Amino acid sequence: MSRLPEGFIAQIRPLLGEDIHDFLESYRLMPHRGIRFSKRRVPPLVPGLLNPIPWAEDAWYLSADATAGSHPLHDAGAYYIQEPSAMATVAVLRPKPCDLVLDLCAAPGGKASQIGDMIKGEGALIANEIHPARARVLARNLERMGIVNAAVTNESPQRLADHLPQVFDKILVDAPCSGEGMFRREPESRLEWRPESPAGCAMRQAEILRSAAIMLRPGGRMTYSTCTFNRTENEGVIQQFLADHPDFRLVPFALPGLPAASSGMLRIWPHQVRGEGHFIALLEREGKSNSFPSSIEVELSKELEEANALIQSWAELPFAANLLQGHWAIYRPEALPDLSGLRVISRSVPMAERQGKHWKPAHALALISQPRQMLPVDEAGALRFQQGHPLPAPDSLSGWAAPALSGWPLGWGKASQGILKNHYPKGLRRPL
């Protein structure tokens, strides 16, 4: 393992004082792992669970040898493997149902899916990522986690700000940073650190934060977070932002299991908390919010009615497809703002696809709904299904059905004469 950069140690020594020894000793320990369960169904039993993570909902520490990431329930969206400290940022923001929320630097999707769970299918989430490949990963993770009221955009913060001024109730800015807080979890990142890294990152962070401020409604709240320790990228960025934006203020906060942030800013140290390094600031804009009308018009047609009748026969869920897009019947959240002119990776949930004269259920429909026909399987059966194999089924089972492990649907198959034909998407199948 590479040593911690000497320049890094010299830089943060004044922040730590006498704690520097305990801090350095913490790098001899294994990093902590965390798992956060989806709220869509009853959490399954997962080997390797330890203690609850006190500052996050439905979250647990995970043993170092746990294999939850390769389990079929991971692909079913039952949980997200997430670093424990990273869960605190969304907990501080406290998004609630009916909020319109922006996650400005959202890939790979841990915090975005946490927001999606907390707004409970109401309001809407825009999850943005500037890098195209990472934006596609973000979209796949939000679909896997069954987040139905989200859109994924692939834009720069400035272009989003140009299109969406004063739109959002809550904004999360998890800014790209020098990554000092990940030196234990990702030792290879130590080799990329340079003494000038913080100053370069701070310039980019300030630009991102300025764009975010444009998009926050009066009365709205915003969290700024990094996974780094130095003052340049943390307090320095915040202090300059407040000097340039007198209509913003820091808001004190406290979370269970973490020190109280009486100043509105919190630095998480790995020698004090069971988690990696993190910094969080909570900001509020003066004023009162105004509501914005929905940009979605429901498309009524016989074809959409036909699709919805079939969707309701396949699955139980509280909403219906509201748009036709090519061969797809989709659900687009009515609370989404107008995204015209922006690069959008996904703004809807596919629910059914027309193939010739017939409709078939979309993979996402199994993840977000309660399929009316489910075929219980064990872990071996789930793995076979995710590899693309057909499964044995009762002779009485006919038509579209979802294999389910511990009550969590895995996808769709079509049953006939004692066989469930596999319709798991080829792009998602596990290697044989």
N, C-alpha and C positions, 0 to 999 in steps of 0.2 A: 504494500500500500504506500502511495506517495505521501510525503510529509506535508503538513500544512504550510502554506507559503509564509516565509518569515515576514514579508511585508504586510500580509494580512494580520498576523499576530500583533505586530507593532501598531497597526492601525486601530485595532479594537481593544488593545490593552487599557487605554484610558476609560473605556466604557465599563470594563469589568473590575478594575482595581484588584482587590485581594481575591476575587473569584476567578481570576485567570487560571489558577492551577486546577480548580474543579472543572472549569470549562474544557481545558485541554485533556484532562483525564476522561471526560465524557466521550472523547473520540476513540477510546479503547473499547467502548461498548458497542453492541449491535444497534443499528437504528430501529426505531419502533415502527411497527406496521399497524394499519388500521383497516377496518371494513365498515361500510355504512349500508344498512339495509334499505331497500326500496319500501315505500309506504303502500304500494299497490295491493299487497297481500300479506298474509301472516308470514313473518320471517322464518325461513327454514333453519333446521339444525345444521350448523357448519362446523366441522372439526377444527380445533385450534383456537376457538374463542377464549379470550382471557377476561379482563375487566372491562366494564363500560368506559367509554371516553366521556368524561363528565360534561364537556362543553358542546357536545353535538348530539342531536337526536338520533336514536336507533343506530348508534355507532359503538364499536367495540375494538379493543386492541386484539391483534391477531398474532399467534405464535410465529416464530421465525421459520419454522418448518411446515407451516400450513400450506396446502396446495389449492386454496380456494380459487385462485385465478385461472386454474385449468379445469375446474369442475363444470359440468353441464349447466348448473344453476347460474354461473357467471354469465354464460351466453344467453340465458333466459332473462337476464336483467334483474335477478333477485337481489343483487348487491353491487357495490362499487368498491374496489380496493383503493384506499386513499390514505395518504400520509396524515396522521392525527392532527398535527398543528394546522394543516391546510384547511381543516373543517371549521376552524374558528372564525375565519373571515366571513363566511355566509351567516354564521350564528350571530356575529356582531351586526350585520346588515339587517337581519330579521325581516326578510321579505314575507309578505302575508298574502292570502287569497285576495284577488282583484287588483293587486299591484301590477303595474307595467314595469318590468325589470330589464336592465341591460347588463350583460356580462361582457365587458369590452374586449378582454384578452382571454378567451374562454377555453381554448384547446388544452388538454384533450377532453375535458368535459366533467371532471369531478365536481367542481364548484357549481357549474351550470346545472348538472343533474340534481345537486343538493338544493339549489334554488327551485327547480321544477317540482321537487317533492314538497317544498314548504309552501308553494302557492297553490298546491292541491288541484290542479287542473283549471283554475280560474285565473283571470287576468291573462298575462302573456309574458314570455321571456324572449328577448333577442340575444342570442349567443353569437358573438362575433370572433373571428380569427382571421388575421391578415394573410397568413400563409395558406395557399390553396390546399396542399396535401393535408395539413393539420386541420383545416376546416372540414374536410371530408371525414377525417377520423372523429372529429367532434360531432358531426351529424349522425354517424353510425352509433356513437355511444349514447346520444340522446334517444335515438330510436330504441336501442337495446334496453335502456332504462325506462322505457314507456312514458316519456315526457310528451304529452299530447299538445300542449299549448306553447310551443316554441318554434322560432324560426332561426336558421343558421345563416349568417351573412359572412362574406369574405371581402372585407373592406378595410381601408385605413381608418383610424379614428377620426381624422379630419373630414373625410368624405361622409362618414356617418353623421358627424356634427352638422355638416352643410345641409343634409336632408332631414334631420330629426331634431331641430332645436326645441328645448324645453318640453320634451315628450315623456320622460321616464320619471316614475316615482322613486325608484331605487336603482343605483348603478354600482357595480362592482368593478374596480380597476385593480386587477391582479397583475401588476406591471412586470414586464421583462426586466431582469435585474442581473447583478453579478453572481448571484447564486451561492453566496457564502453560507447560507443556512443549510444547503444541501451537501456540504463537503463530507459529512459522515455517510449519508445515504448514497451519494454518487462520488466516490473518491476521485474518479477521473476528471471531474470538474475542477479540481484543485490545480491541475496543470494549465487550465485556460485562464486562471486569474492573473491579473497584472495590477500593479499599484494604481495605474490610471483607469482601471476598469470602472470603479464607482462613479467617477466624474463623467465618463462617457455615458454610462447608463442613466445618470441623473438628468442629463439633457433630454434624452428620449422620454423618460418618465414624466418630466414636466410638460412636454408637448402632449402626451397622451392625456394627462390630467386636465390640461386646458380644454381639450376637445370634449372630455367627459363633462366638464362644468357647463358647457353650452347646452348639453342634452338633458340636464337635470331640471325638473320643474321647480318652481318656487315651493319651499316647504319640503322638498325631497331630501333624501339622505344618500350618501355615497361612502363606500369603504375604499381606501387605498391600501394595498398590501404588497409586500415583497417577501421573498424568501432569502433575505440578506440581513446583515447586522449593522453595517456602517451608518453613521449619521448622514453622510452625503446623500445617499439614496432614500433615506427615511425622513428624519426630522428636517433635514435641509430642504428636500423637495416640498414638504408640507408647509414649512415656514415661508418659502418663496411664493407658493400658491396662495396662501392666505394674504400675503402682502399685495398680490395682484388681484385678489378677489375679495374685497371687503364685505360682500354679501354672504360669505361662507364663514362658519365657525366650527371649531372642534367640539365634539359631544362626548362627555365622559361615559364609560360603559364598564360593565363587569360581567364575566362569564364564570360559571362554576368550574373550579379546578385551576383557574388562572388568576394571576394578580389583577387587582382592580386597576383600570386605566382611568385614573382621575383627571389626567390631562387630555383624554381623548385619543391617546396613542399608547400602544402596547408592543413591547419587544419580547418575544418568546425565546428563551435560552434553553439549549438541550441539556444543560446540567441542572436545571431547575424544574423542568417539565418533561413528561414522557412524550416527547415529540421533537421534531427538528426545528431549526431556526426560522423565525417568522417575524414580521412587523405588520401591525394593523393600525390604521387611523380611521376614525369615524367622523365624517363631515356632514354638515347640514346647511342647506341654503335657506336664506330668509324668505318669508312670504307664505302665501297660501296657494295650493294647487288648484288648477281648473281641469275639469274632465274633458276628454277628447272623444269625438265620435268614432265608432268603428269604421274601418275602411273596407270591410268585407260585405259583399252583397250575396245573399243566398241565391243560388241558381236552381230554380224550380223547373223540372222537366220530367217527362215520363221515364226517360232513361235513368235519371237519378232516383226517381221513386222506385223503379224496378231494382236498382242496385241496393237501395236501403232496405227494401223488403227482404232481400236475400241476406244482407248483412245482419239484420235482426234475427233471421232464422239460424244464423251461424253462431252469433255471439250476443251476450247481454252487455250493454254499455249505455251510459246516460246521454249520448249525443249521436247524431247521424252524420253521414257524409253530406257536405253542403256545397261541393263544387265538382264539376267534371273537368278533368285535365287530360287531354288525349284519351288513352284507353283506361284511365284511372278514375275511380270515384274516391274523393279525398275529403278529409276534414281539415278545414283551415280555421284556426282560432279567430273568433270575431273581434277579439280585443287587439289584434295585431295592428300596428300603425301601417300607413302606406309605405311600402318599400320599393316603389317604382323608381327605376334609375340606379338601383344598387345591385351589386352582385350577390345573388341569393343562392345558397346551396340547397336549402330546404326551408319551406315555409308551411308545411302541411304534413299530415299523416296519411299515407296511402291505406285505404281500407278494402278496396276490391279492384280487380283488374278484369277488363273485358278481353276474352280470348275467343275470337270468332263470334258466335252467337251466345256464348255463355260467359258468366261471371265466375271468378274464383277469389277466395279470400286472400288478402295481402298478408305477408308475414307479420307486419307490424300490428295487424288486428288481433292476432293471437296474444301478443305481448301486452296490449293495453286493455283487453276486455276479459270477460269471463266466458270462454267458449261454452256453448250449450252441450257439446259432446266432447268429453275428455277421456283419454285412455291412460290410466295410471301406468307408469313404467318405473323400474328401478334404475340405478345409476348406469348399469351396463346397457340397459335398453335405451336410455337417454343418449349415451355415447354413440350407439349404433345408429340411432335416428339422426343425430347431428353429423354423422359421417355419410348420410344419404341412403342408408339401407331401409327397405320395407320392414314393417313389424307385424307380428301375428296379432290378430284382433278377434274378439268374439264374433261369431256368425251373426249375432243380432245387431252389431254395429254397422251402420250404413251411412255413406255420405261423408261430409267434411267433419273431421274431428282433430283435436289437438292432443298429442302425447303430453303428459304432465308428470313432472317429478316433484314430489312433495307439494303438490297443488299448484306448481308453477308451469304454465303452458310453455312448450318449447318451440312450437311452430304448427304447421298444418300437414295433415295427411288425408287421404281419401280412402275410406273403408269400403270394401266389397268382398263378400265370400271369404271372410276370415283373414283378410290381408289388409293392412293399412299401407297404401301406396305413399311413398315419401314425396313431399312437396317442399322440403326444407330448401331454402335458396342455395343454389350451387356456390355462389360467392362466399357464403358463410360456413360451408361445410368443413368439418375437421378433417385433417389428413387421415387416410386409411392406415 
